Amino acid sequence: MEKTNVKELAKELISGRRLNRQDDLSFLLSADLDELCEASDNIRKELCGNKVNLCVVINGRQGGCSENCKFCSQSAHNHSGIEVKPFLDVDVIVEDCITDNKCRILLKVFAFGNIIIM
């Protein structure tokens, strides 16, 4: 990518340009913060509008997970001191989502590899 400025890049992105690993975006590191914020807000307005999609994550169980993810406090291999609780009942999760007008559920429980999409 040729040397450019934040506003030019924002216009290009709004017009459909997609960035790739070869693009030199190092100029963003020294760009004016207000200019960056304005450009990112313009991109958001044009491409997403003022709507927000929320994603809520719930753990299917708390602690005691058999996976050994070094970063995760839920792993039985890590001694985080959290209270271990059993798997949540899937029917209860689904009913809560329906009651709260959430139309799509994605639940992945690593121990069983189950994926439920509604």
C-alpha positions in Angstrom: 0.0 0.0 0.0 1.3 3.4 -0.9 1.7 6.0 1.9 -1.8 7.2 2.7 -3.6 8.9 5.5 -6.4 7.8 7.8 -9.2 9.6 6.0 -8.2 8.2 2.6 -7.9 4.7 4.0 -11.4 5.0 5.7 -12.9 6.1 2.3 -11.3 3.1 0.6 -12.6 0.7 3.2 -16.1 2.1 3.0 -15.9 1.7 -0.8 -15.1 -2.0 -0.5 -11.4 -2.3 -0.2 -10.2 -5.1 2.1 -6.9 -5.1 3.9 -4.4 -7.9 3.7 -1.2 -8.9 5.5 0.9 -7.2 2.9 -0.6 -3.8 3.6 1.8 -1.4 5.4 -0.4 0.1 8.1 2.5 1.4 10.2 1.4 5.0 9.7 -1.6 4.2 12.0 0.8 3.9 14.9 1.6 7.6 14.7 -1.7 8.9 13.4 -3.7 11.5 15.4 -6.0 9.8 17.8 -8.9 12.1 17.1 -8.5 11.4 13.3 -8.4 7.7 14.0 -11.5 7.8 16.1 -13.4 9.9 13.5 -12.3 7.6 10.7 -13.3 4.4 12.5 -16.7 6.0 13.5 -17.3 6.8 9.8 -16.5 3.3 8.8 -18.9 1.9 11.5 -21.7 4.3 10.5 -21.4 3.4 6.8 -20.9 -0.3 7.1 -22.9 -1.2 10.3 -25.1 1.7 11.1 -26.2 2.3 14.6 -27.3 -1.2 15.4 -25.3 -3.5 17.7 -25.5 -7.3 17.9 -24.7 -8.6 21.3 -23.1 -12.0 22.0 -23.6 -13.5 25.5 -21.4 -16.3 26.5 -22.4 -18.7 29.3 -20.3 -21.5 30.5 -22.0 -24.9 30.2 -20.3 -25.8 33.5 -18.1 -24.0 35.9 -14.6 -25.4 36.5 -13.6 -29.0 36.3 -13.1 -28.9 32.5 -11.0 -31.8 31.3 -9.3 -29.6 28.6 -5.8 -28.4 29.7 -5.9 -24.8 28.3 -3.1 -23.0 30.2 -4.9 -19.7 30.2 -8.3 -20.9 31.4 -9.6 -20.7 34.9 -12.2 -23.4 34.1 -9.6 -26.1 33.5 -9.3 -28.8 36.2 -5.6 -28.7 35.5 -5.4 -25.1 36.8 -5.8 -24.4 40.5 -7.8 -21.2 40.2 -9.9 -21.8 43.3 -13.2 -21.3 41.6 -16.2 -23.3 42.8 -16.9 -26.3 40.5 -20.5 -26.6 39.3 -22.0 -29.3 37.1 -23.3 -28.9 33.5 -26.2 -26.6 33.0 -29.4 -28.3 31.8 -29.7 -27.6 28.0 -33.5 -27.4 28.2 -33.2 -24.6 30.8 -30.7 -22.7 28.7 -33.0 -22.9 25.6 -36.1 -21.9 27.6 -34.3 -18.9 29.1 -33.2 -17.8 25.6 -36.7 -18.2 24.2 -38.2 -16.3 27.2 -35.7 -13.5 26.7 -36.5 -13.3 22.9 -33.1 -14.5 21.9 -33.6 -16.2 18.5 -30.3 -17.9 18.0 -28.3 -20.1 20.4 -24.9 -21.5 19.9 -23.8 -23.8 22.7 -20.6 -25.7 22.5 -19.6 -27.9 25.4 -16.1 -29.1 24.8 -16.3 -32.3 26.9 -18.9 -33.7 24.5 -18.4 -31.6 21.4 -22.1 -30.8 21.2 -23.2 -27.9 19.1 -26.8 -26.7 19.2 -27.9 -23.9 16.8 -31.5 -22.7 16.9 
